[in-house]
Amino acid sequence: MTASRMMIFFCITGSLLLAILPNLLWMIGWIGCKIAGCRLPYKYFGLCSLVLVVVFLLTMAYGYYIGRWDIQSTIVEYSHKDIPKTFDGFRIVHISDLHLSTFDDSKERFRRFIDEINKHKPDLVCFTGDLVTLGKEEAEPYTDILKSISSKYGVLSVLGNHDFMIYGFNQNFDRDAAVEELARYQEETLGWNLLRNESMVIASEDGSRITFLGVDNANFSNQGFHTIHRGDLNKALEGTDGFRVLLSHDPSHWNAEVVPNTDIPLTLSGHTHNAQIKIFGWTPAKWSFKEIAGRYDNGDQTLYINVGLGCTAPIRLGVNPEVTLITLRSSEINE
């Protein structure tokens, strides 16, 4: 389903429900008053129904036409004792959750998102999963735009829960084959470095290095909703040492396995979208996740959650599409 059709569906369904609710309350009250021999005026219930529908439609229109396009960059400076001096100032742009079906109505608007990434002149772009919502065909119209992402060391990526295509209605297709096709698309067509329970080292001329780890979606159902677990952190860690950055789509992985079992300093995640709704500081994401957006620290370990660029439901209210620029700082230089 395209974003525009999904929006129409949400607007019609939501409007009907909001219109029915006051009328249902009036009907219950009217029956009670009929029994009691009194009269219950309808006009206030009718007015309430109208106001609810109008406010709902205006809110949806804002989220659809403005909120989901109002991209913002978050600037983060990250310091750690294990960052080599030669990597002081290394610039990582962290993005997540493109859900490319979001952009079915405007390639040019999507190009603005890529321009926002490129303007930071990153050394490396890290994408923490969910390129698509239901299938690889969503990505194909944006191939040339995605290939225009520019950074010194390219794009690192991992697979999120949607990339495993577990939400489609067609039960007769070979899901594993479709996942491998999406993986080849990222690696061969886009030229991205897809890390599937493996690592990649970036070394400087003096021999110092930092290591990037990437795992397939790692789900822990004590947080969020049950998705799919294909992550193998132990495999990704094999033969690695020094300063390491982990790309793991689901932030519940951090508290469940990364913090208790490893000394990985920095983990980058997405997945939560911060529910795409934040009103007066409240977000429904708090119902599902302990860590929902931004930076979290536990001793010497840090998690950063990017709230995504795309959408599942095609609205954003108070949660802007996000590009995160993380600049690494060596503690040895900056103490």
Secondary structure, DSSP 8 states (H G I E B T S, - for coil): --HHHHHHHHHHHHHHHHHHHHHHHHHHHHHHHHHHT----SHHHHHHHHHHHHHHHHHHHHHHHTGGG--EEEEEEEEETTS-GGGTT-EEEEE----GGGGTT-HHHHHHHHHHHHTT--SEEEE-S-S-SS-GGGTGGGHHHHHT---TT-EEE---TGGGT-S-S-TTS-HHHHHHHHHHIIIIIS--EE-SSEEEEEE-TTS-EEEEEE-S----TTSS--------HHHHHTT--SSEEEE-S-THHIIIIIHHH----EEEE---GGGGB-BTTB-GGGGT-S--SEEEEETTEEEEE---SS-SSS--BS---EEEEEEEEEHHHH-
